[in-house]
Structures are given as structure tokens and as C-alpha cells.
Amino acid sequence: MKKILIFSVLFIAICSFTAQERKVKILIAGDSTAQTYKEAKDGLIKGWGQMLPEFLNDKVQVSNHAMGGRSTKTFIEEGRWERLLGEVEPGDYVFIQFGHNDASTRPERHASYEDYKKNLERFVDDVRAKGGNPVLLTSVVMRTFNERGHLVDDRLKGYPVITRLVAKEKNVPLIDVNLKTRDFITMLGDKASIPYYRWVEPGVDHAKPDGLKDDTHMMEKGARNVAYFVAEGIKNLQLKGLSENVNLFNPKMNETHSLE
């Protein structure tokens, strides 16, 4: 009896300690703008998801499921959403950011406005059913300036608007990355915004030896700034168990760029 009692006390103590030590987890569902890249294979491209831990303390764990070329449609069809859900535990946060590939004209990726909305609603409901906390994010702005030097965002069409609508209708926290990045790139202007995106001269990036002018994906500098905007959004939303673990100061940035 005494041994059983001692074992029971130890078991309870271990469980209690484990519960206290468990990190808050952020799982990311998204596309190439959020993806984690390996420089040896992928070159100088970076996604904001891999930079986000720079703004979080060691009480938060990031599990980045974002993958290039994926829309809400293909993320579901390929089983990526189910794999992500398999990791979700009560209290975890799931950050959901799509739109770039949903807007694509490629039929295997494209999701209509109606389907995109239904997919986002499904994501929200699935996360809540697992006891998790969904957070919706609008798409990173595409660096598209017209001949008058004005930033235009036509290529993302209505997908950021639908994300905002679902957040409102489903009462989901929203980080409006599209608005934050659009304002930031507008303030920088055409020429000054180039270093934030994947513009490389020939011979600079081994993954793109002939050079590249990419106005969708970002270099480390740009991805870090987007991660800052996401961290800023977390802080402002006062997300329970998460916001207090955000540190907006990052010595790798020359300056912070709050647009609040």
C-alpha cells in the first residue's frame, strides 16, 4: 500500500511538472511566403515562418507546415491539413495564411472565392474541435508598382478581403499581414523595397545562378520584417499564453517598423 501511495504521488508530480513545462505551440498552415527553407538547397529565399522564432522566447515552439505552391485546396487534398491537425493539442495556436495560390489561374491550385471561404471556415472549425486556437492571416503583399510608382495589389484579387470576412463572421483573431506589408512597401517605394524581395543578380544565389526578379518571395531582410509584423499582431491581440512570450526587439533588424 505504501509503495502504491508513493508511486501515485510521484506520478501526479511528474504529470504536473510536465503540464507546467509544456511549451505553447504555434502551427503554421500556409504557402511559400511562410515556408522554412534550407539555404544549402534553396538558396537565399526565406519565409516569415522560419524567422518568427526570433521574436519569441523559449516558452513557444513553432511547427511550420507551410509549403510552396499550396492553396487551401491543395493543402487539404495532399493530406497536409490532416497531418497538421494530428499535432494540435488543446491550447495550441494554428496560424492560417493562404491566398497567393488560391488566386492562381492554374486549375490544380485555384480555389474559387466560394471554395476559399469554405476551406477557411473548415480550418477554423477543425482547430476549435481539437481545442486549439485558430488565427487567420491575410497574404503578404506582392511588390507590384505601376508606371506612376504606385503600389497595386491586383494579383491577390479578393482573397485578403475574404480572409477578413471569415475572421469577422467566425470571431477569429486576425493578423492583417496584407495591410501591414502593403503600407510598409508603399512607404519604402519601388526602388527601396527591392532588397526585401528575392531580387538577385547573376552569380549571387546558387539556387538562381542566372539571377532573378521575384516580387512575391522574400530574402532574409524581408522575411524578418514580415515575421516582425506577425509578432506585433500577436502582441496586439493579447493572445492568452502567447502574447506575453513575444519580444519585438531584434538586434538583427536595423529598426522596427510598427505601422500601428
C-alpha positions as CSV (number, residue, x, y, z in Angstrom):
1,M,0.0,0.0,0.0
2,K,2.8,2.4,0.9
3,K,4.6,1.7,-2.4
4,I,1.4,2.3,-4.3
5,L,0.9,5.6,-2.5
6,I,4.5,6.7,-3.2
7,F,4.1,5.8,-6.9
8,S,0.8,7.7,-7.1
9,V,2.3,10.8,-5.6
10,L,5.3,10.6,-7.9
11,F,3.1,10.1,-11.0
12,I,0.9,13.1,-10.1
13,A,4.0,15.2,-9.5
14,I,5.6,14.2,-12.8
15,C,2.3,14.9,-14.7
16,S,2.0,18.3,-13.0
17,F,5.6,19.2,-13.9
18,T,5.1,18.1,-17.5
19,A,2.0,20.2,-17.8
20,Q,3.8,23.2,-16.4
21,E,6.8,22.8,-18.7
22,R,4.8,22.2,-21.9
23,K,5.6,24.9,-24.4
24,V,2.9,26.9,-26.2
25,K,2.9,25.7,-29.8
26,I,2.2,27.7,-33.0
27,L,1.5,25.6,-36.0
28,I,1.6,27.3,-39.4
29,A,-0.5,26.4,-42.4
30,G,0.5,28.4,-45.4
31,D,2.4,28.7,-48.7
32,S,5.9,29.6,-49.8
33,T,5.8,33.1,-48.2
34,A,5.8,31.4,-44.8
35,Q,7.8,28.2,-45.6
36,T,11.0,27.2,-43.9
37,Y,13.9,27.0,-46.4
38,K,17.4,25.4,-46.2
39,E,20.0,27.7,-47.8
40,A,22.2,24.8,-49.0
41,K,19.3,23.6,-51.1
42,D,17.0,26.5,-51.6
43,G,19.4,29.5,-51.8
44,L,18.8,32.9,-50.2
45,I,15.0,32.7,-50.2
46,K,13.4,32.9,-46.7
47,G,9.8,32.6,-45.3
48,W,8.5,34.5,-42.4
49,G,7.6,31.3,-40.6
50,Q,11.3,30.4,-40.1
51,M,12.1,33.9,-38.9
52,L,9.2,34.1,-36.4
53,P,11.1,32.3,-33.5
54,E,13.5,35.3,-33.4
55,F,10.6,37.3,-31.8
56,L,9.5,34.6,-29.4
57,N,11.1,33.3,-26.2
58,D,11.9,29.7,-25.4
59,K,8.4,29.0,-24.0
60,V,7.0,28.9,-27.5
61,Q,7.6,26.2,-30.1
62,V,6.9,26.8,-33.8
63,S,5.9,23.9,-36.1
64,N,5.9,25.2,-39.7
65,H,3.8,23.2,-42.1
66,A,3.8,25.9,-44.8
67,M,4.8,24.6,-48.2
68,G,5.4,26.4,-51.5
69,G,2.7,26.2,-54.2
70,R,-0.1,25.2,-51.9
71,S,-3.5,26.7,-51.7
72,T,-6.3,25.9,-49.3
73,K,-7.4,23.4,-51.9
74,T,-4.1,21.5,-52.3
75,F,-3.2,21.8,-48.6
76,I,-6.3,19.7,-47.9
77,E,-6.1,17.4,-51.0
78,E,-2.5,16.4,-50.2
79,G,-3.3,15.5,-46.6
80,R,-1.1,18.3,-45.2
81,W,-4.0,19.7,-43.2
82,E,-4.8,16.4,-41.6
83,R,-1.1,16.0,-40.6
84,L,-1.1,19.4,-39.0
85,L,-4.3,18.6,-37.1
86,G,-2.7,15.5,-35.8
87,E,-0.2,17.7,-33.9
88,V,-2.7,20.1,-32.4
89,E,-3.2,19.8,-28.7
90,P,-5.6,21.9,-26.5
91,G,-4.3,25.4,-26.1
92,D,-2.1,25.3,-29.2
93,Y,-2.4,28.1,-31.8
94,V,-2.8,27.4,-35.6
95,F,-1.8,30.3,-37.9
96,I,-3.6,30.0,-41.2
97,Q,-2.4,32.1,-44.2
98,F,-3.3,31.4,-47.8
99,G,-4.4,33.3,-50.9
100,H,-1.5,33.5,-53.3
101,N,-2.0,30.1,-54.9
102,D,-5.8,30.2,-54.4
103,A,-5.7,33.2,-56.7
104,S,-3.6,31.3,-59.3
105,T,-5.1,30.6,-62.8
106,R,-3.6,27.1,-62.6
107,P,-6.6,24.8,-62.1
108,E,-4.9,22.3,-59.9
109,R,-4.2,25.1,-57.4
110,H,-7.1,27.6,-57.9
111,A,-9.9,27.8,-55.4
112,S,-12.9,30.0,-56.2
113,Y,-13.9,32.7,-53.7
114,E,-16.7,30.4,-52.5
115,D,-14.4,27.4,-52.0
116,Y,-11.7,29.5,-50.4
117,K,-14.2,30.8,-47.9
118,K,-15.5,27.3,-47.2
119,N,-11.9,26.0,-46.7
120,L,-11.0,28.7,-44.3
121,E,-14.2,28.0,-42.3
122,R,-13.3,24.3,-42.2
123,F,-9.8,25.1,-40.9
124,V,-11.3,27.2,-38.2
125,D,-13.8,24.6,-37.1
126,D,-11.3,21.8,-37.2
127,V,-8.9,23.6,-35.0
128,R,-11.5,24.5,-32.5
129,A,-12.8,20.9,-32.4
130,K,-9.3,19.9,-31.3
131,G,-9.3,22.5,-28.5
132,G,-6.9,24.7,-30.4
133,N,-7.0,28.4,-31.2
134,P,-7.2,29.4,-34.9
135,V,-5.6,32.7,-36.1
136,L,-6.2,34.0,-39.6
137,L,-3.6,35.9,-41.5
138,T,-4.0,37.8,-44.8
139,S,-1.5,37.3,-47.6
140,V,1.9,39.0,-47.9
141,V,1.6,41.8,-50.4
142,M,3.2,41.3,-53.9
143,R,5.6,44.1,-54.8
144,T,3.8,45.4,-57.9
145,F,4.4,49.1,-58.8
146,N,2.7,50.7,-61.7
147,E,4.3,53.2,-64.1
148,R,3.4,56.1,-61.8
149,G,5.2,54.5,-58.9
150,H,2.1,53.4,-57.0
151,L,1.8,50.0,-55.4
152,V,-1.0,47.9,-56.8
153,D,-2.2,44.6,-55.3
154,D,-4.4,43.3,-58.1
155,R,-2.8,39.9,-58.3
156,L,-4.2,38.8,-54.9
157,K,-7.7,39.8,-56.0
158,G,-10.3,39.5,-53.3
159,Y,-8.7,36.8,-51.2
160,P,-7.4,39.0,-48.4
161,V,-10.9,40.5,-48.2
162,I,-12.5,37.0,-47.8
163,T,-9.9,36.2,-45.1
164,R,-11.0,39.3,-43.2
165,L,-14.7,38.4,-43.7
166,V,-14.2,34.9,-42.3
167,A,-12.3,36.3,-39.3
168,K,-15.2,38.6,-38.6
169,E,-18.0,36.0,-39.1
170,K,-16.3,33.3,-37.2
171,N,-14.9,35.6,-34.5
172,V,-11.3,34.5,-35.2
173,P,-8.3,36.7,-34.3
174,L,-6.9,38.3,-37.5
175,I,-3.4,39.5,-38.2
176,D,-3.7,41.6,-41.3
177,V,-0.3,40.9,-42.8
178,N,-1.5,42.2,-46.2
179,L,-2.3,45.6,-44.8
180,K,0.9,45.8,-42.8
181,T,3.1,44.8,-45.7
182,R,1.2,46.9,-48.2
183,D,1.7,50.0,-46.1
184,F,5.3,49.2,-45.4
185,I,6.2,48.6,-49.1
186,T,4.2,51.7,-50.1
187,M,6.2,53.8,-47.7
188,L,9.5,52.4,-48.9
189,G,8.6,52.9,-52.6
190,D,9.6,51.0,-55.7
191,K,13.4,51.1,-55.5
192,A,13.9,51.0,-51.7
193,S,11.6,47.9,-51.4
194,I,13.6,45.8,-53.8
195,P,16.2,44.4,-51.2
196,Y,13.3,43.0,-49.2
197,Y,12.2,40.7,-52.0
198,R,14.1,38.0,-53.9
199,W,15.9,40.2,-56.4
200,V,19.3,38.8,-57.0
201,E,22.0,39.5,-59.6
202,P,23.5,36.6,-61.6
203,G,26.0,34.6,-59.6
204,V,24.8,35.8,-56.2
205,D,22.3,33.0,-55.3
206,H,23.5,29.4,-56.1
207,A,19.8,28.3,-56.5
208,K,19.3,31.0,-59.1
209,P,22.6,31.3,-60.9
210,D,21.2,33.4,-63.7
211,G,19.7,35.9,-61.3
212,L,16.0,36.6,-60.5
213,K,13.5,39.4,-60.1
214,D,10.9,37.9,-57.8
215,D,8.2,40.3,-56.4
216,T,6.4,37.6,-54.3
217,H,9.1,35.8,-52.2
218,M,11.5,37.4,-49.8
219,M,15.1,37.5,-48.8
220,E,16.1,37.3,-45.1
221,K,15.6,41.0,-44.6
222,G,12.1,41.0,-45.9
223,A,11.0,37.7,-44.2
224,R,12.3,39.1,-40.9
225,N,10.2,42.2,-41.3
226,V,7.1,40.1,-42.1
227,A,7.8,38.0,-39.0
228,Y,8.0,41.2,-37.0
229,F,4.6,42.2,-38.2
230,V,3.2,38.8,-37.3
231,A,4.8,39.1,-33.8
232,E,3.4,42.6,-33.5
233,G,0.0,41.3,-34.3
234,I,0.3,38.5,-31.7
235,K,1.2,41.2,-29.1
236,N,-1.6,43.5,-30.0
237,L,-4.2,40.7,-30.0
238,Q,-3.2,39.7,-26.4
239,L,-3.5,36.0,-27.2
240,K,-3.6,34.1,-23.9
241,G,-0.4,32.2,-23.1
242,L,1.3,33.6,-26.2
243,S,1.4,37.4,-26.3
244,E,3.4,37.6,-23.1
245,N,6.1,35.5,-24.8
246,V,6.7,37.9,-27.6
247,N,9.8,40.2,-27.8
248,L,9.6,42.7,-30.5
249,F,13.2,43.8,-30.1
250,N,15.5,42.1,-32.5
251,P,19.1,43.3,-32.9
252,K,19.3,41.8,-36.4
253,M,16.9,44.5,-37.6
254,N,18.2,48.0,-38.2
255,E,15.0,49.3,-36.9
256,T,11.5,48.2,-36.1
257,H,8.7,49.2,-38.4
258,S,5.5,49.4,-36.4
259,L,2.7,50.8,-38.5
260,E,0.1,50.8,-35.8
